[in-house]
């Protein structure tokens, strides 16, 4: 994430414009990893909690 935020700094906008496909793929990869990790890790905590209520 640190690299993603660094690449989004204002000074890199020209570089981003010249390499749109690369930057888009990096952003999509970041979000896919984050979403997958969130669903598989954090949301599973709710399953365990819900089972204690049943």
URMO-V905512 format. One record per residue. N is the residue number from 1. RES is the residue in one small letter. SS is DSSP state (helix for helix, strand for strand, loop for the rest). PSI is psi as a letter, one per 20 degrees, with the letter a starting at -180 (NA if undefined). Layout:
# URMO-V905512
[[N | RES | SS | PSI] [N | RES | SS | PSI]]
This chain:
# URMO-V905512
[[1 | x | loop | h] [2 | x | helix | g] [3 | x | helix | h] [4 | x | helix | g] [5 | x | helix | h] [6 | x | helix | g] [7 | x | helix | i] [8 | x | loop | j] [9 | x | loop | q] [10 | x | helix | h] [11 | x | helix | i] [12 | x | helix | j] [13 | x | helix | h] [14 | x | helix | g] [15 | x | helix | g] [16 | x | helix | g] [17 | x | helix | h] [18 | x | helix | h] [19 | x | loop | l] [20 | x | helix | g] [21 | x | helix | g] [22 | x | helix | g] [23 | x | helix | h] [24 | x | helix | g] [25 | x | helix | h] [26 | x | helix | g] [27 | x | helix | g] [28 | x | helix | g] [29 | x | helix | g] [30 | x | helix | g] [31 | x | helix | h] [32 | x | helix | g] [33 | x | helix | g] [34 | x | helix | g] [35 | x | helix | g] [36 | x | helix | g] [37 | x | helix | h] [38 | x | helix | g] [39 | x | helix | g] [40 | x | helix | h] [41 | x | helix | f] [42 | x | helix | g] [43 | x | helix | h] [44 | x | helix | h] [45 | x | helix | h] [46 | x | helix | h] [47 | x | helix | g] [48 | x | helix | g] [49 | x | helix | g] [50 | x | helix | h] [51 | x | helix | h] [52 | x | helix | h] [53 | x | helix | h] [54 | x | loop | NA]]
